[in-house]
Amino acid sequence: MVSTGGNCVLAPDCLFNWAEITYPSLFATMGAISTTLAPYYYRYYPQTNAYLATSSADNHVYYPGPSSNNSIFDVGALLPLLSTARCQ
């Protein structure tokens, strides 16, 4: 869990929130609901028909959507991305 302004959120949610702000053309509409479908924790963005997900199987972040030709793109390891997003 990460504390943000008095609120505690899961680290992946912090990353998802950061991605929505940093890449709004990929992850619209902001504030999508996070869901679990093991081993993934993800958000779906219907406006852009994209997903952003973390996997508990390998602790990586994945993006399947139009910018990856709807293929599952491995964005990278979760921990460095959490650091980039200042979620640690």
ChimeraX commands (.cxc) that place a marker at each C-alpha (Angstrom):
marker #1 position 0.00,0.00,0.00 radius 0.5
marker #1 position 1.09,3.52,-0.76 radius 0.5
marker #1 position 0.00,6.60,1.15 radius 0.5
marker #1 position -1.02,9.49,-1.10 radius 0.5
marker #1 position -2.26,12.62,0.60 radius 0.5
marker #1 position -3.71,10.72,3.54 radius 0.5
marker #1 position -5.27,7.99,1.41 radius 0.5
marker #1 position -3.85,4.48,1.10 radius 0.5
marker #1 position -3.97,2.82,-2.30 radius 0.5
marker #1 position -2.47,-0.35,-3.68 radius 0.5
marker #1 position 0.86,0.20,-5.43 radius 0.5
marker #1 position -0.52,-0.93,-8.83 radius 0.5
marker #1 position -3.38,1.58,-8.46 radius 0.5
marker #1 position -0.83,4.31,-7.82 radius 0.5
marker #1 position 0.95,3.28,-11.03 radius 0.5
marker #1 position -2.33,3.15,-12.97 radius 0.5
marker #1 position -3.25,6.65,-11.69 radius 0.5
marker #1 position 0.17,7.95,-12.75 radius 0.5
marker #1 position -0.19,6.36,-16.21 radius 0.5
marker #1 position -3.61,7.96,-16.68 radius 0.5
marker #1 position -2.17,11.40,-15.93 radius 0.5
marker #1 position 1.06,10.88,-17.89 radius 0.5
marker #1 position -0.45,9.17,-20.96 radius 0.5
marker #1 position -4.06,10.38,-21.20 radius 0.5
marker #1 position -4.34,9.46,-24.88 radius 0.5
marker #1 position -3.71,5.79,-23.98 radius 0.5
marker #1 position -5.66,5.54,-20.74 radius 0.5
marker #1 position -8.91,7.46,-21.03 radius 0.5
marker #1 position -11.13,7.90,-19.12 radius 0.5
marker #1 position -9.27,8.54,-15.88 radius 0.5
marker #1 position -10.33,6.70,-12.75 radius 0.5
marker #1 position -11.29,3.37,-14.27 radius 0.5
marker #1 position -12.10,0.66,-11.74 radius 0.5
marker #1 position -9.38,-1.88,-10.96 radius 0.5
marker #1 position -10.32,-5.54,-11.22 radius 0.5
marker #1 position -8.63,-8.87,-10.53 radius 0.5
marker #1 position -8.59,-11.88,-12.83 radius 0.5
marker #1 position -5.75,-14.03,-11.52 radius 0.5
marker #1 position -2.88,-13.57,-12.01 radius 0.5
marker #1 position -3.72,-10.07,-13.31 radius 0.5
marker #1 position -4.76,-6.91,-11.53 radius 0.5
marker #1 position -5.91,-4.48,-14.19 radius 0.5
marker #1 position -7.92,-1.55,-15.42 radius 0.5
marker #1 position -9.86,-1.42,-18.67 radius 0.5
marker #1 position -10.24,1.88,-20.51 radius 0.5
marker #1 position -13.28,1.61,-22.81 radius 0.5
marker #1 position -12.74,5.01,-24.45 radius 0.5
marker #1 position -9.37,3.84,-25.81 radius 0.5
marker #1 position -10.13,0.09,-25.76 radius 0.5
marker #1 position -6.95,-0.55,-23.77 radius 0.5
marker #1 position -5.90,-2.35,-20.61 radius 0.5
marker #1 position -3.15,-1.72,-18.11 radius 0.5
marker #1 position -2.30,-4.69,-15.93 radius 0.5
marker #1 position 0.14,-6.07,-13.42 radius 0.5
marker #1 position 0.80,-9.78,-13.10 radius 0.5
marker #1 position 1.41,-11.50,-9.78 radius 0.5
marker #1 position 2.99,-14.38,-11.73 radius 0.5
marker #1 position 6.04,-12.36,-12.81 radius 0.5
marker #1 position 5.59,-8.85,-11.28 radius 0.5
marker #1 position 5.54,-7.20,-14.69 radius 0.5
marker #1 position 3.27,-4.55,-16.19 radius 0.5
marker #1 position 1.37,-5.28,-19.38 radius 0.5
marker #1 position -0.43,-3.15,-21.95 radius 0.5
marker #1 position -2.75,-4.68,-24.53 radius 0.5
marker #1 position -4.40,-2.05,-26.68 radius 0.5
marker #1 position -4.37,-0.14,-29.95 radius 0.5
marker #1 position -0.84,1.20,-29.49 radius 0.5
marker #1 position 0.46,-2.39,-29.38 radius 0.5
marker #1 position -1.70,-3.55,-32.31 radius 0.5
marker #1 position -3.88,-5.20,-29.63 radius 0.5
marker #1 position -1.03,-7.55,-28.73 radius 0.5
marker #1 position 0.04,-7.96,-25.13 radius 0.5
marker #1 position 3.06,-5.70,-24.66 radius 0.5
marker #1 position 5.35,-6.29,-21.66 radius 0.5
marker #1 position 6.02,-2.77,-20.38 radius 0.5
marker #1 position 8.61,-4.02,-17.89 radius 0.5
marker #1 position 9.20,-5.00,-14.30 radius 0.5
marker #1 position 6.77,-3.52,-11.79 radius 0.5
marker #1 position 9.23,-2.25,-9.16 radius 0.5
marker #1 position 11.23,0.14,-11.40 radius 0.5
marker #1 position 7.98,1.49,-12.84 radius 0.5
marker #1 position 6.62,2.08,-9.34 radius 0.5
marker #1 position 9.76,4.07,-8.64 radius 0.5
marker #1 position 9.36,6.10,-11.84 radius 0.5
marker #1 position 5.77,6.87,-10.87 radius 0.5
marker #1 position 6.87,7.74,-7.30 radius 0.5
marker #1 position 4.68,5.01,-5.87 radius 0.5
marker #1 position 7.25,3.67,-3.40 radius 0.5
marker link #1:1,2 radius 0.2
marker link #1:2,3 radius 0.2
marker link #1:3,4 radius 0.2
marker link #1:4,5 radius 0.2
marker link #1:5,6 radius 0.2
marker link #1:6,7 radius 0.2
marker link #1:7,8 radius 0.2
marker link #1:8,9 radius 0.2
marker link #1:9,10 radius 0.2
marker link #1:10,11 radius 0.2
marker link #1:11,12 radius 0.2
marker link #1:12,13 radius 0.2
marker link #1:13,14 radius 0.2
marker link #1:14,15 radius 0.2
marker link #1:15,16 radius 0.2
marker link #1:16,17 radius 0.2
marker link #1:17,18 radius 0.2
marker link #1:18,19 radius 0.2
marker link #1:19,20 radius 0.2
marker link #1:20,21 radius 0.2
marker link #1:21,22 radius 0.2
marker link #1:22,23 radius 0.2
marker link #1:23,24 radius 0.2
marker link #1:24,25 radius 0.2
marker link #1:25,26 radius 0.2
marker link #1:26,27 radius 0.2
marker link #1:27,28 radius 0.2
marker link #1:28,29 radius 0.2
marker link #1:29,30 radius 0.2
marker link #1:30,31 radius 0.2
marker link #1:31,32 radius 0.2
marker link #1:32,33 radius 0.2
marker link #1:33,34 radius 0.2
marker link #1:34,35 radius 0.2
marker link #1:35,36 radius 0.2
marker link #1:36,37 radius 0.2
marker link #1:37,38 radius 0.2
marker link #1:38,39 radius 0.2
marker link #1:39,40 radius 0.2
marker link #1:40,41 radius 0.2
marker link #1:41,42 radius 0.2
marker link #1:42,43 radius 0.2
marker link #1:43,44 radius 0.2
marker link #1:44,45 radius 0.2
marker link #1:45,46 radius 0.2
marker link #1:46,47 radius 0.2
marker link #1:47,48 radius 0.2
marker link #1:48,49 radius 0.2
marker link #1:49,50 radius 0.2
marker link #1:50,51 radius 0.2
marker link #1:51,52 radius 0.2
marker link #1:52,53 radius 0.2
marker link #1:53,54 radius 0.2
marker link #1:54,55 radius 0.2
marker link #1:55,56 radius 0.2
marker link #1:56,57 radius 0.2
marker link #1:57,58 radius 0.2
marker link #1:58,59 radius 0.2
marker link #1:59,60 radius 0.2
marker link #1:60,61 radius 0.2
marker link #1:61,62 radius 0.2
marker link #1:62,63 radius 0.2
marker link #1:63,64 radius 0.2
marker link #1:64,65 radius 0.2
marker link #1:65,66 radius 0.2
marker link #1:66,67 radius 0.2
marker link #1:67,68 radius 0.2
marker link #1:68,69 radius 0.2
marker link #1:69,70 radius 0.2
marker link #1:70,71 radius 0.2
marker link #1:71,72 radius 0.2
marker link #1:72,73 radius 0.2
marker link #1:73,74 radius 0.2
marker link #1:74,75 radius 0.2
marker link #1:75,76 radius 0.2
marker link #1:76,77 radius 0.2
marker link #1:77,78 radius 0.2
marker link #1:78,79 radius 0.2
marker link #1:79,80 radius 0.2
marker link #1:80,81 radius 0.2
marker link #1:81,82 radius 0.2
marker link #1:82,83 radius 0.2
marker link #1:83,84 radius 0.2
marker link #1:84,85 radius 0.2
marker link #1:85,86 radius 0.2
marker link #1:86,87 radius 0.2
marker link #1:87,88 radius 0.2
view
